[in-house]
């Protein structure tokens, strides 16, 4: 069954060079492998994601990639220093205060990458 295997994400980029620069400069990733089909980045604990070129970037209204962190405030501060802007929401089931929502046992903040894709940082309780 698939439940025993490691998972990875694929993230669309309408401008692959711009997206690679953004992930490297804003989030601190280093490319593991560059191919004509995109770029693979390794993250913590053996996880990875691939940026791939497509015209469909930024079209999903949902979070495409989330990062679990131990100190949400510290990570948000570091990301803000790098120019990342956090989203604010005021919806019936989702409200943020200073960019942070509390959902069940977790605190979450969302931001968009250079391609308009929604990403998150999550601090579980």
ZIWOGI-V999847 format. One record per backbone hydrogen bond with DSSP energy under -0.5 kcal/mol. CO is the residue of the C=O (numbers start at 1). NH is the residue of the N-H. If there is no record, write none. Layout:
# ZIWOGI-V999847
{{CO;NH} {CO;NH}}
This chain:
# ZIWOGI-V999847
{{1;4} {2;5} {9;50} {11;52} {13;54} {15;19} {16;20} {17;21} {18;22} {19;23} {20;24} {21;25} {22;26} {22;27} {23;27} {23;29} {24;28} {30;42} {33;40} {35;38} {38;35} {39;51} {40;32} {40;33} {41;49} {43;46} {44;47} {47;43} {48;9} {49;41} {50;11} {51;39} {52;13} {54;57} {56;59} {62;118} {65;120} {67;69} {67;122} {71;75} {72;76} {73;77} {74;78} {75;79} {76;80} {77;81} {78;82} {79;82} {79;84} {80;83} {85;112} {89;96} {91;94} {94;91} {97;100} {100;97} {101;103} {101;108} {103;106} {105;125} {106;103} {107;123} {108;101} {109;121} {110;87} {111;119} {113;116} {117;113} {118;64} {118;65} {119;111} {120;67} {121;109} {122;69} {122;124} {123;107}}
